[in-house]
Amino acid sequence: MSMTDPIADMLTRIRNAQMVEQAVVAMPSSKVKLAIARVLQDEGYIDAFKVSGDGGVKPVLEIALKYHAGRPVIEKIERVSKPGLRIYKSKDDIPRVMNGLGIAIVSTSHGVMTDRKARATGVGGEVICIVA
């Protein structure tokens, strides 16, 4: 059976793994999930990620979660744009998360990037999720 919202599934897996203090979480891989993981790593929310799977096996994305003083670095991770209601914002209307302490991950015509980079580049797009 196909999944209706794979990105929400990714975020939920990360949230659940952090609640039970797992070091690594695995999920089916896709290009958008890789792009989101790359943004999370660049911003320091996760340690690392890798794609495993060879030949006929479906690729699996493994994300190494990051903890500081026994608490997860990601305090809040929420899906904004959903398959039933897409949320698109112009460069001026992209939300600021916690006055710049968190990030909004935006899918633009120039790729998946943070809200700060989208504003600096001068492009808007679909607000995928917010991370704090």
N, CA, C and O atoms as a GROMACS GRO file, in nm:
protein
  528
    1MET      N    1   0.084  -0.118   0.000
    1MET     CA    2   0.000   0.000   0.000
    1MET      C    3   0.088   0.124   0.000
    1MET      O    4   0.188   0.129   0.071
    2SER      N    5   0.051   0.223  -0.078
    2SER     CA    6   0.132   0.344  -0.086
    2SER      C    7   0.100   0.439   0.029
    2SER      O    8  -0.008   0.437   0.087
    3MET      N    9   0.198   0.521   0.060
    3MET     CA   10   0.186   0.616   0.170
    3MET      C   11   0.135   0.749   0.114
    3MET      O   12   0.181   0.791   0.007
    4THR      N   13   0.043   0.815   0.182
    4THR     CA   14  -0.010   0.941   0.130
    4THR      C   15   0.082   1.059   0.157
    4THR      O   16   0.086   1.152   0.078
    5ASP      N   17   0.156   1.056   0.268
    5ASP     CA   18   0.246   1.168   0.300
    5ASP      C   19   0.378   1.115   0.355
    5ASP      O   20   0.395   1.104   0.476
    6PRO      N   21   0.474   1.082   0.265
    6PRO     CA   22   0.602   1.027   0.310
    6PRO      C   23   0.685   1.123   0.394
    6PRO      O   24   0.761   1.079   0.480
    7ILE      N   25   0.672   1.254   0.370
    7ILE     CA   26   0.750   1.352   0.446
    7ILE      C   27   0.700   1.358   0.591
    7ILE      O   28   0.780   1.365   0.684
    8ALA      N   29   0.568   1.356   0.610
    8ALA     CA   30   0.513   1.353   0.745
    8ALA      C   31   0.556   1.226   0.817
    8ALA      O   32   0.582   1.228   0.937
    9ASP      N   33   0.564   1.114   0.743
    9ASP     CA   34   0.610   0.989   0.801
    9ASP      C   35   0.756   1.003   0.846
    9ASP      O   36   0.792   0.953   0.953
   10MET      N   37   0.839   1.069   0.766
   10MET     CA   38   0.980   1.091   0.802
   10MET      C   39   0.990   1.171   0.931
   10MET      O   40   1.064   1.135   1.022
   11LEU      N   41   0.915   1.281   0.939
   11LEU     CA   42   0.920   1.368   1.056
   11LEU      C   43   0.869   1.294   1.181
   11LEU      O   44   0.924   1.312   1.290
   12THR      N   45   0.766   1.212   1.165
   12THR     CA   46   0.711   1.136   1.277
   12THR      C   47   0.812   1.032   1.325
   12THR      O   48   0.826   1.010   1.445
   13ARG      N   49   0.881   0.968   1.231
   13ARG     CA   50   0.982   0.869   1.270
   13ARG      C   51   1.095   0.936   1.350
   13ARG      O   52   1.144   0.880   1.448
   14ILE      N   53   1.136   1.055   1.307
   14ILE     CA   54   1.240   1.129   1.380
   14ILE      C   55   1.190   1.165   1.520
   14ILE      O   56   1.262   1.146   1.619
   15ARG      N   57   1.068   1.217   1.529
   15ARG     CA   58   1.010   1.256   1.657
   15ARG      C   59   0.999   1.136   1.752
   15ARG      O   60   1.036   1.146   1.869
   16ASN      N   61   0.950   1.024   1.700
   16ASN     CA   62   0.934   0.905   1.784
   16ASN      C   63   1.068   0.848   1.828
   16ASN      O   64   1.082   0.806   1.943
   17ALA      N   65   1.167   0.846   1.739
   17ALA     CA   66   1.299   0.794   1.774
   17ALA      C   67   1.364   0.880   1.883
   17ALA      O   68   1.434   0.827   1.969
   18GLN      N   69   1.342   1.010   1.878
   18GLN     CA   70   1.400   1.096   1.980
   18GLN      C   71   1.331   1.078   2.116
   18GLN      O   72   1.395   1.093   2.220
   19MET      N   73   1.203   1.044   2.114
   19MET     CA   74   1.132   1.023   2.240
   19MET      C   75   1.187   0.903   2.316
   19MET      O   76   1.187   0.902   2.440
   20VAL      N   77   1.233   0.801   2.243
   20VAL     CA   78   1.290   0.683   2.308
   20VAL      C   79   1.442   0.683   2.303
   20VAL      O   80   1.506   0.582   2.330
   21GLU      N   81   1.500   0.798   2.268
   21GLU     CA   82   1.644   0.823   2.268
   21GLU      C   83   1.724   0.724   2.184
   21GLU      O   84   1.830   0.677   2.225
   22GLN      N   85   1.673   0.694   2.064
   22GLN     CA   86   1.747   0.611   1.970
   22GLN      C   87   1.859   0.692   1.906
   22GLN      O   88   1.845   0.813   1.887
   23ALA      N   89   1.969   0.626   1.872
   23ALA     CA   90   2.081   0.694   1.809
   23ALA      C   91   2.060   0.710   1.659
   23ALA      O   92   2.100   0.810   1.601
   24VAL      N   93   1.996   0.611   1.596
   24VAL     CA   94   1.977   0.611   1.451
   24VAL      C   95   1.832   0.575   1.419
   24VAL      O   96   1.774   0.489   1.485
   25VAL      N   97   1.776   0.640   1.319
   25VAL     CA   98   1.642   0.608   1.272
   25VAL      C   99   1.649   0.579   1.123
   25VAL      O  100   1.718   0.649   1.049
   26ALA      N  101   1.577   0.475   1.079
   26ALA     CA  102   1.579   0.434   0.938
   26ALA      C  103   1.440   0.450   0.877
   26ALA      O  104   1.339   0.436   0.944
   27MET      N  105   1.439   0.482   0.746
   27MET     CA  106   1.314   0.501   0.673
   27MET      C  107   1.338   0.482   0.524
   27MET      O  108   1.453   0.486   0.480
   28PRO      N  109   1.234   0.460   0.445
   28PRO     CA  110   1.253   0.452   0.300
   28PRO      C  111   1.308   0.585   0.248
   28PRO      O  112   1.271   0.692   0.297
   29SER      N  113   1.394   0.577   0.148
   29SER     CA  114   1.462   0.696   0.098
   29SER      C  115   1.392   0.755  -0.025
   29SER      O  116   1.328   0.682  -0.101
   30SER      N  117   1.405   0.886  -0.042
   30SER     CA  118   1.360   0.955  -0.163
   30SER      C  119   1.446   1.080  -0.179
   30SER      O  120   1.519   1.118  -0.087
   31LYS      N  121   1.437   1.144  -0.294
   31LYS     CA  122   1.518   1.264  -0.319
   31LYS      C  123   1.481   1.378  -0.225
   31LYS      O  124   1.569   1.450  -0.178
   32VAL      N  125   1.352   1.396  -0.198
   32VAL     CA  126   1.308   1.505  -0.110
   32VAL      C  127   1.353   1.478   0.034
   32VAL      O  128   1.396   1.570   0.103
   33LYS      N  129   1.343   1.353   0.078
   33LYS     CA  130   1.387   1.319   0.213
   33LYS      C  131   1.537   1.341   0.228
   33LYS      O  132   1.583   1.389   0.332
   34LEU      N  133   1.614   1.307   0.125
   34LEU     CA  134   1.758   1.333   0.128
   34LEU      C  135   1.786   1.482   0.137
   34LEU      O  136   1.875   1.524   0.212
   35ALA      N  137   1.712   1.563   0.063
   35ALA     CA  138   1.732   1.708   0.065
   35ALA      C  139   1.698   1.764   0.204
   35ALA      O  140   1.768   1.852   0.253
   36ILE      N  141   1.591   1.715   0.265
   36ILE     CA  142   1.554   1.760   0.400
   36ILE      C  143   1.661   1.719   0.500
   36ILE      O  144   1.699   1.799   0.586
   37ALA      N  145   1.711   1.596   0.489
   37ALA     CA  146   1.818   1.549   0.579
   37ALA      C  147   1.945   1.632   0.561
   37ALA      O  148   2.014   1.661   0.658
   38ARG      N  149   1.975   1.670   0.437
   38ARG     CA  150   2.094   1.753   0.411
   38ARG      C  151   2.081   1.890   0.479
   38ARG      O  152   2.177   1.941   0.536
   39VAL      N  153   1.961   1.949   0.472
   39VAL     CA  154   1.938   2.079   0.537
   39VAL      C  155   1.950   2.064   0.689
   39VAL      O  156   2.012   2.148   0.755
   40LEU      N  157   1.892   1.956   0.744
   40LEU     CA  158   1.901   1.934   0.890
   40LEU      C  159   2.046   1.916   0.934
   40LEU      O  160   2.084   1.964   1.041
   41GLN      N  161   2.126   1.848   0.853
   41GLN     CA  162   2.268   1.828   0.888
   41GLN      C  163   2.344   1.960   0.876
   41GLN      O  164   2.425   1.992   0.963
   42ASP      N  165   2.319   2.036   0.770
   42ASP     CA  166   2.388   2.164   0.751
   42ASP      C  167   2.358   2.261   0.865
   42ASP      O  168   2.443   2.341   0.903
   43GLU      N  169   2.237   2.255   0.918
   43GLU     CA  170   2.198   2.345   1.026
   43GLU      C  171   2.234   2.291   1.165
   43GLU      O  172   2.213   2.360   1.265
   44GLY      N  173   2.287   2.169   1.172
   44GLY     CA  174   2.333   2.114   1.300
   44GLY      C  175   2.227   2.043   1.382
   44GLY      O  176   2.248   2.021   1.501
   45TYR      N  177   2.114   2.006   1.322
   45TYR     CA  178   2.009   1.938   1.397
   45TYR      C  179   2.030   1.788   1.404
   45TYR      O  180   1.979   1.723   1.495
   46ILE      N  181   2.103   1.730   1.307
   46ILE     CA  182   2.135   1.587   1.310
   46ILE      C  183   2.285   1.571   1.289
   46ILE      O  184   2.352   1.660   1.237
   47ASP      N  185   2.338   1.454   1.332
   47ASP     CA  186   2.481   1.428   1.316
   47ASP      C  187   2.517   1.395   1.173
   47ASP      O  188   2.604   1.459   1.114
   48ALA      N  189   2.449   1.295   1.116
   48ALA     CA  190   2.483   1.250   0.981
   48ALA      C  191   2.365   1.173   0.923
   48ALA      O  192   2.268   1.142   0.993
   49PHE      N  193   2.375   1.144   0.794
   49PHE     CA  194   2.276   1.058   0.729
   49PHE      C  195   2.347   0.981   0.618
   49PHE      O  196   2.447   1.027   0.563
   50LYS      N  197   2.292   0.865   0.586
   50LYS     CA  198   2.347   0.786   0.476
   50LYS      C  199   2.236   0.704   0.414
   50LYS      O  200   2.134   0.676   0.477
   51VAL      N  201   2.257   0.666   0.288
   51VAL     CA  202   2.162   0.583   0.217
   51VAL      C  203   2.225   0.446   0.200
   51VAL      O  204   2.335   0.434   0.147
   52SER      N  205   2.154   0.344   0.245
   52SER     CA  206   2.205   0.208   0.228
   52SER      C  207   2.104   0.129   0.146
   52SER      O  208   1.986   0.165   0.137
   53GLY      N  209   2.150   0.023   0.086
   53GLY     CA  210   2.066  -0.058  -0.001
   53GLY      C  211   2.137  -0.073  -0.134
   53GLY      O  212   2.184   0.025  -0.192
   54ASP      N  213   2.143  -0.195  -0.182
   54ASP     CA  214   2.216  -0.218  -0.306
   54ASP      C  215   2.132  -0.304  -0.400
   54ASP      O  216   2.048  -0.382  -0.356
   55GLY      N  217   2.155  -0.287  -0.527
   55GLY     CA  218   2.090  -0.370  -0.628
   55GLY      C  219   1.939  -0.357  -0.626
   55GLY      O  220   1.886  -0.248  -0.642
   56GLY      N  221   1.870  -0.470  -0.608
   56GLY     CA  222   1.725  -0.474  -0.614
   56GLY      C  223   1.657  -0.430  -0.487
   56GLY      O  224   1.534  -0.416  -0.485
   57VAL      N  225   1.733  -0.408  -0.380
   57VAL     CA  226   1.674  -0.368  -0.253
   57VAL      C  227   1.641  -0.218  -0.257
   57VAL      O  228   1.720  -0.138  -0.307
   58LYS      N  229   1.524  -0.183  -0.204
   58LYS     CA  230   1.487  -0.041  -0.198
   58LYS      C  231   1.584   0.033  -0.107
   58LYS      O  232   1.620  -0.018  -0.001
   59PRO      N  233   1.626   0.153  -0.145
   59PRO     CA  234   1.720   0.227  -0.061
   59PRO      C  235   1.657   0.270   0.072
   59PRO      O  236   1.538   0.303   0.079
   60VAL      N  237   1.739   0.269   0.177
   60VAL     CA  238   1.695   0.306   0.311
   60VAL      C  239   1.778   0.425   0.358
   60VAL      O  240   1.901   0.422   0.352
   61LEU      N  241   1.712   0.529   0.404
   61LEU     CA  242   1.778   0.647   0.458
   61LEU      C  243   1.795   0.628   0.608
   61LEU      O  244   1.697   0.606   0.680
   62GLU      N  245   1.920   0.637   0.655
   62GLU     CA  246   1.949   0.624   0.798
   62GLU      C  247   1.999   0.759   0.848
   62GLU      O  248   2.094   0.814   0.795
   63ILE      N  249   1.933   0.810   0.952
   63ILE     CA  250   1.968   0.941   1.008
   63ILE      C  251   2.021   0.919   1.150
   63ILE      O  252   1.955   0.857   1.233
   64ALA      N  253   2.142   0.972   1.176
   64ALA     CA  254   2.200   0.968   1.310
   64ALA      C  255   2.153   1.092   1.386
   64ALA      O  256   2.187   1.205   1.349
   65LEU      N  257   2.075   1.071   1.489
   65LEU     CA  258   2.018   1.182   1.565
   65LEU      C  259   2.120   1.242   1.660
   65LEU      O  260   2.216   1.177   1.700
   66LYS      N  261   2.099   1.368   1.693
   66LYS     CA  262   2.194   1.442   1.776
   66LYS      C  263   2.128   1.477   1.910
   66LYS      O  264   2.012   1.518   1.915
   67TYR      N  265   2.206   1.459   2.018
   67TYR     CA  266   2.159   1.491   2.153
   67TYR      C  267   2.261   1.582   2.220
   67TYR      O  268   2.381   1.572   2.194
   68HIS      N  269   2.213   1.672   2.307
   68HIS     CA  270   2.301   1.760   2.383
   68HIS      C  271   2.257   1.755   2.529
   68HIS      O  272   2.142   1.788   2.560
   69ALA      N  273   2.347   1.715   2.616
   69ALA     CA  274   2.320   1.703   2.759
   69ALA      C  275   2.200   1.612   2.785
   69ALA      O  276   2.118   1.638   2.873
   70GLY      N  277   2.191   1.504   2.707
   70GLY     CA  278   2.084   1.406   2.727
   70GLY      C  279   1.950   1.443   2.667
   70GLY      O  280   1.856   1.366   2.676
   71ARG      N  281   1.940   1.560   2.606
   71ARG     CA  282   1.815   1.604   2.544
   71ARG      C  283   1.832   1.613   2.392
   71ARG      O  284   1.940   1.649   2.345
   72PRO      N  285   1.727   1.582   2.316
   72PRO     CA  286   1.739   1.592   2.170
   72PRO      C  287   1.760   1.736   2.126
   72PRO      O  288   1.704   1.829   2.184
   73VAL      N  289   1.841   1.753   2.022
   73VAL     CA  290   1.867   1.888   1.968
   73VAL      C  291   1.739   1.942   1.903
   73VAL      O  292   1.710   2.061   1.914
   74ILE      N  293   1.664   1.856   1.836
   74ILE     CA  294   1.537   1.897   1.775
   74ILE      C  295   1.429   1.895   1.882
   74ILE      O  296   1.386   1.789   1.926
   75GLU      N  297   1.386   2.014   1.925
   75GLU     CA  298   1.282   2.022   2.027
   75GLU      C  299   1.144   2.008   1.964
   75GLU      O  300   1.054   1.949   2.024
   76LYS      N  301   1.128   2.064   1.844
   76LYS     CA  302   0.998   2.062   1.777
   76LYS      C  303   1.021   2.045   1.628
   76LYS      O  304   1.104   2.114   1.570
   77ILE      N  305   0.948   1.953   1.566
   77ILE     CA  306   0.954   1.937   1.421
   77ILE      C  307   0.812   1.908   1.374
   77ILE      O  308   0.753   1.807   1.411
   78GLU      N  309   0.757   1.998   1.292
   78GLU     CA  310   0.617   1.990   1.252
   78GLU      C  311   0.602   2.008   1.101
   78GLU      O  312   0.674   2.087   1.040
   79ARG      N  313   0.511   1.935   1.043
   79ARG     CA  314   0.478   1.947   0.901
   79ARG      C  315   0.387   2.067   0.885
   79ARG      O  316   0.293   2.085   0.962
   80VAL      N  317   0.414   2.151   0.784
   80VAL     CA  318   0.330   2.269   0.759
   80VAL      C  319   0.242   2.244   0.638
   80VAL      O  320   0.119   2.244   0.649
   81SER      N  321   0.303   2.222   0.522
   81SER     CA  322   0.230   2.198   0.399
   81SER      C  323   0.196   2.050   0.389
   81SER      O  324   0.285   1.965   0.398
   82LYS      N  325   0.069   2.018   0.371
   82LYS     CA  326   0.024   1.879   0.366
   82LYS      C  327  -0.032   1.849   0.227
   82LYS      O  328  -0.063   1.942   0.152
   83PRO      N  329  -0.047   1.721   0.192
   83PRO     CA  330  -0.102   1.690   0.060
   83PRO      C  331  -0.242   1.747   0.038
   83PRO      O  332  -0.277   1.782  -0.075
   84GLY      N  333  -0.322   1.757   0.143
   84GLY     CA  334  -0.457   1.811   0.130
   84GLY      C  335  -0.462   1.962   0.129
   84GLY      O  336  -0.560   2.020   0.083
   85LEU      N  337  -0.358   2.027   0.179
   85LEU     CA  338  -0.354   2.173   0.185
   85LEU      C  339  -0.209   2.219   0.172
   85LEU      O  340  -0.136   2.225   0.271
   86ARG      N  341  -0.169   2.251   0.052
   86ARG     CA  342  -0.032   2.298   0.027
   86ARG      C  343  -0.021   2.444   0.071
   86ARG      O  344  -0.112   2.524   0.049
   87ILE      N  345   0.092   2.477   0.133
   87ILE     CA  346   0.117   2.613   0.182
   87ILE      C  347   0.235   2.670   0.103
   87ILE      O  348   0.348   2.626   0.119
   88TYR      N  349   0.207   2.769   0.019
   88TYR     CA  350   0.310   2.836  -0.059
   88TYR      C  351   0.325   2.979  -0.009
   88TYR      O  352   0.225   3.045   0.019
   89LYS      N  353   0.448   3.026   0.003
   89LYS     CA  354   0.474   3.161   0.052
   89LYS      C  355   0.574   3.230  -0.040
   89LYS      O  356   0.664   3.167  -0.096
   90SER      N  357   0.556   3.360  -0.056
   90SER     CA  358   0.654   3.439  -0.131
   90SER      C  359   0.774   3.465  -0.042
   90SER      O  360   0.770   3.436   0.078
   91LYS      N  361   0.881   3.519  -0.098
   91LYS     CA  362   1.004   3.541  -0.020
   91LYS      C  363   0.980   3.633   0.100
   91LYS      O  364   1.048   3.620   0.202
   92ASP      N  365   0.886   3.724   0.088
   92ASP     CA  366   0.857   3.818   0.198
   92ASP      C  367   0.768   3.757   0.306
   92ASP      O  368   0.768   3.804   0.420
   93ASP      N  369   0.693   3.652   0.271
   93ASP     CA  370   0.596   3.594   0.365
   93ASP      C  371   0.642   3.464   0.429
   93ASP      O  372   0.568   3.405   0.507
   94ILE      N  373   0.764   3.417   0.398
   94ILE     CA  374   0.814   3.293   0.458
   94ILE      C  375   0.824   3.314   0.609
   94ILE      O  376   0.884   3.412   0.653
   95PRO      N  377   0.767   3.221   0.690
   95PRO     CA  378   0.764   3.244   0.835
   95PRO      C  379   0.902   3.237   0.901
   95PRO      O  380   0.990   3.161   0.858
   96ARG      N  381   0.919   3.318   1.004
   96ARG     CA  382   1.038   3.312   1.089
   96ARG      C  383   1.002   3.227   1.209
   96ARG      O  384   0.903   3.253   1.278
   97VAL      N  385   1.082   3.124   1.235
   97VAL     CA  386   1.054   3.031   1.344
   97VAL      C  387   1.129   3.077   1.468
   97VAL      O  388   1.251   3.089   1.467
   98MET      N  389   1.055   3.104   1.574
   98MET     CA  390   1.112   3.149   1.702
   98MET      C  391   1.209   3.267   1.682
   98MET      O  392   1.318   3.268   1.739
   99ASN      N  393   1.168   3.364   1.603
   99ASN     CA  394   1.249   3.484   1.574
   99ASN      C  395   1.389   3.451   1.524
   99ASN      O  396   1.485   3.519   1.559
  100GLY      N  397   1.400   3.346   1.442
  100GLY     CA  398   1.528   3.311   1.384
  100GLY      C  399   1.605   3.203   1.457
  100GLY      O  400   1.710   3.160   1.409
  101LEU      N  401   1.556   3.158   1.573
  101LEU     CA  402   1.625   3.052   1.646
  101LEU      C  403   1.600   2.914   1.583
  101LEU      O  404   1.684   2.825   1.594
  102GLY      N  405   1.485   2.898   1.519
  102GLY     CA  406   1.453   2.774   1.448
  102GLY      C  407   1.460   2.799   1.298
  102GLY      O  408   1.493   2.909   1.254
  103ILE      N  409   1.427   2.696   1.221
  103ILE     CA  410   1.428   2.711   1.075
  103ILE      C  411   1.297   2.660   1.016
  103ILE      O  412   1.231   2.574   1.072
  104ALA      N  413   1.263   2.716   0.902
  104ALA     CA  414   1.155   2.662   0.820
  104ALA      C  415   1.223   2.603   0.697
  104ALA      O  416   1.306   2.670   0.635
  105ILE      N  417   1.190   2.481   0.661
  105ILE     CA  418   1.247   2.418   0.542
  105ILE      C  419   1.152   2.443   0.427
  105ILE      O  420   1.034   2.408   0.434
  106VAL      N  421   1.204   2.503   0.320
  106VAL     CA  422   1.123   2.548   0.207
  106VAL      C  423   1.170   2.478   0.080
  106VAL      O  424   1.289   2.470   0.053
  107SER      N  425   1.074   2.428   0.002
  107SER     CA  426   1.104   2.369  -0.128
  107SER      C  427   1.083   2.478  -0.233
  107SER      O  428   0.971   2.522  -0.258
  108THR      N  429   1.193   2.520  -0.296
  108THR     CA  430   1.187   2.628  -0.394
  108THR      C  431   1.225   2.576  -0.532
  108THR      O  432   1.257   2.458  -0.550
  109SER      N  433   1.220   2.664  -0.629
  109SER     CA  434   1.263   2.627  -0.764
  109SER      C  435   1.414   2.608  -0.770
  109SER      O  436   1.466   2.554  -0.868
  110HIS      N  437   1.485   2.653  -0.667
  110HIS     CA  438   1.631   2.637  -0.658
  110HIS      C  439   1.669   2.523  -0.565
  110HIS      O  440   1.786   2.510  -0.529
  111GLY      N  441   1.572   2.439  -0.526
  111GLY     CA  442   1.599   2.327  -0.438
  111GLY      C  443   1.543   2.348  -0.299
  111GLY      O  444   1.481   2.450  -0.270
  112VAL      N  445   1.566   2.250  -0.213
  112VAL     CA  446   1.518   2.257  -0.074
  112VAL      C  447   1.621   2.333   0.008
  112VAL      O  448   1.740   2.301   0.005
  113MET      N  449   1.575   2.435   0.082
  113MET     CA  450   1.666   2.520   0.161
  113MET      C  451   1.595   2.575   0.283
  113MET      O  452   1.474   2.556   0.301
  114THR      N  453   1.671   2.643   0.367
  114THR     CA  454   1.614   2.705   0.487
  114THR      C  455   1.544   2.835   0.450
  114THR      O  456   1.559   2.886   0.340
  115ASP      N  457   1.466   2.886   0.545
  115ASP     CA  458   1.395   3.012   0.522
  115ASP      C  459   1.492   3.129   0.503
  115ASP      O  460   1.468   3.218   0.421
  116ARG      N  461   1.601   3.129   0.578
  116ARG     CA  462   1.700   3.238   0.566
  116ARG      C  463   1.764   3.239   0.427
  116ARG      O  464   1.778   3.344   0.365
  117LYS      N  465   1.801   3.120   0.379
  117LYS     CA  466   1.864   3.111   0.247
  117LYS      C  467   1.766   3.148   0.137
  117LYS      O  468   1.804   3.210   0.038
  118ALA      N  469   1.638   3.110   0.153
  118ALA     CA  470   1.536   3.144   0.053
  118ALA      C  471   1.516   3.295   0.047
  118ALA      O  472   1.504   3.352  -0.062
  119ARG      N  473   1.513   3.361   0.164
  119ARG     CA  474   1.499   3.506   0.165
  119ARG      C  475   1.620   3.573   0.101
  119ARG      O  476   1.606   3.669   0.025
  120ALA      N  477   1.741   3.523   0.132
  120ALA     CA  478   1.864   3.580   0.076
  120ALA      C  479   1.870   3.559  -0.076
  120ALA      O  480   1.918   3.646  -0.148
  121THR      N  481   1.823   3.443  -0.122
  121THR     CA  482   1.823   3.414  -0.266
  121THR      C  483   1.712   3.492  -0.337
  121THR      O  484   1.722   3.518  -0.457
  122GLY      N  485   1.608   3.527  -0.264
  122GLY     CA  486   1.498   3.603  -0.323
  122GLY      C  487   1.394   3.515  -0.388
  122GLY      O  488   1.331   3.555  -0.486
  123VAL      N  489   1.375   3.393  -0.334
  123VAL     CA  490   1.273   3.303  -0.389
  123VAL      C  491   1.180   3.257  -0.279
  123VAL      O  492   1.218   3.248  -0.162
  124GLY      N  493   1.058   3.227  -0.318
  124GLY     CA  494   0.961   3.169  -0.226
  124GLY      C  495   0.937   3.025  -0.266
  124GLY      O  496   1.005   2.972  -0.354
  125GLY      N  497   0.840   2.961  -0.202
  125GLY     CA  498   0.810   2.824  -0.236
  125GLY      C  499   0.718   2.760  -0.135
  125GLY      O  500   0.651   2.828  -0.058
  126GLU      N  501   0.716   2.626  -0.136
  126GLU     CA  502   0.631   2.550  -0.045
  126GLU      C  503   0.700   2.532   0.088
  126GLU      O  504   0.813   2.482   0.094
  127VAL      N  505   0.635   2.572   0.196
  127VAL     CA  506   0.690   2.556   0.330
  127VAL      C  507   0.665   2.411   0.373
  127VAL      O  508   0.552   2.374   0.405
  128ILE      N  509   0.771   2.330   0.373
  128ILE     CA  510   0.757   2.188   0.404
  128ILE      C  511   0.734   2.165   0.552
  128ILE      O  512   0.636   2.101   0.591
  129CYS      N  513   0.825   2.218   0.637
  129CYS     CA  514   0.813   2.196   0.781
  129CYS      C  515   0.889   2.303   0.856
  129CYS      O  516   0.965   2.380   0.798
  130ILE      N  517   0.865   2.306   0.988
  130ILE     CA  518   0.941   2.396   1.075
  130ILE      C  519   1.015   2.311   1.177
  130ILE      O  520   0.964   2.209   1.223
  131VAL      N  521   1.136   2.354   1.212
  131VAL     CA  522   1.222   2.282   1.306
  131VAL      C  523   1.273   2.381   1.409
  131VAL      O  524   1.319   2.490   1.374
  132ALA      N  525   1.265   2.344   1.536
  132ALA     CA  526   1.318   2.430   1.640
  132ALA      C  527   1.393   2.347   1.741
  132ALA      O  528   1.446   2.401   1.838
   0.00000   0.00000   0.00000
